[in-house]
Amino acid sequence: MIVITAPTGQIGRQVLDTLLDSGRPVRVVARDPGRLAPKVRDQAEVVRGSHSDPEVLTEAFKGADSVLWLVPPDPGATDIEAHYLGFTRPACDAVKANGVERVVGVTSLGRGYPRYAGQLSPAFAMDAMIESTGAGYRALAMPYFMENLLHQARTIRDEGMFVMPNTADRTLALVATRDIAAAAARLLADGSWDGQDTVPVVSSDALSPRGMAQVISEALGRPVRYQQAGHDAYRATMTRYGMSEAWSQGLVDMAVAQSNGIYDPEQQALATPAPTTFRQWCQEVLRPAVLA
C-alpha cells in the first residue's frame, strides 16, 4: 500500500495519477475528499482529515509500505519551522508505530548551506526528523519550481513582466513539478530500496531571472522583462496579499539564499538532469496559461 499526502496539490495530484494508472494500491489523506477527482474516489482508499492529525495518520499509515510526504504551504503561518515540524512530528510517530518501510519526501536542494534560508531551512529540519525514525528515506531535493511563475501569468500577459526578489543576473536552478512527480512515483513503486539518501531533481537549465525573461519572451512571441523587487517592497506586497510577516520574510530570506548559491553545489554535481527544460515548460505550460 502506498500512501499519498496532499493528493490535490500540484505534485501529489500528478504522483497519484501515475500510480493509479499503473494499478498500484493507493491510499490518500484528504481534508476535503470532495476535491478529489472522481477517478481517485473510485480507485483509491480515502482517509478523511488533515495529515497533521495523529489519529488520521495512524489510520492512513496502517499497513502502508511507502509514503509520499509533503508539507503543504501555509502563508498565514506565524512560525515557519513550527508549521513544518507540526506536520512532520506526528507523521514520524505514525511511521514508527506502523513500521512504514519507505518515505519519499519533497524538500529542497542546499541542505549543507550554513545560513538561514527562509522556507528552505525548516524543510531541512523536516528531513532530519524523518531520518531519525530509521525508515528508508529519499529526500527529493528541489530548486525553484517553474510553476511558481504561473502565479504571475496575468502580470506577464498584461504588463509584460514578472517580479521576484532574486538577483537579476544570478543563475537560479529550476525544475518542473511533473519531473518531481515522476521521480516520486518511480521511488514509491519500487519496493527494493532502503537506507537514506538525497535525490536532486533539477533541469539542465542554467538561467538567471533575466535569462528566464528572454526564454519567456521567445516562447510567447512578445517581449517580457524581469523586474527585481527590493526586499522591503516585496515583503510589504506579500503581506498585503495576506501572508504573515514570518512567511513574507521567509520568502525574502529564501531568495537571498538562492542568490547566494544555495543550490549551486548539487546542481553542478548533477549527473543526470530532469528532462523538462525551461523553454519546453514555457511553451507547453506557461504559454497556454498566459494566453488563456
Secondary structure, 3 states (H helix, E strand, C coil): CEEECCCCCHHHHHHHHHHHHCCCCEEEEECCHHHCCHHHHHHCEEEECCCCCHHHHHHHHCCCCEEEECCCCCCCCCCHHHHHHHHHHHHHHHHHHHCCCEEEEEEECCCCCCCCCCCHHHHHHHHHHHHCCCCEEEEEEECEEHHHHHHHHHHHHHHCEEEECCCCCCCECEECHHHHHHHHHHHHHCCCCCCEEEEECCECCCECHHHHHHHHHHHHCCCCEEEECCHHHHHHHHHHCCCCHHHHHHHHHHHHHHHCCCCHHHHHCCCCCECCCHHHHHHHHHHHHHHC
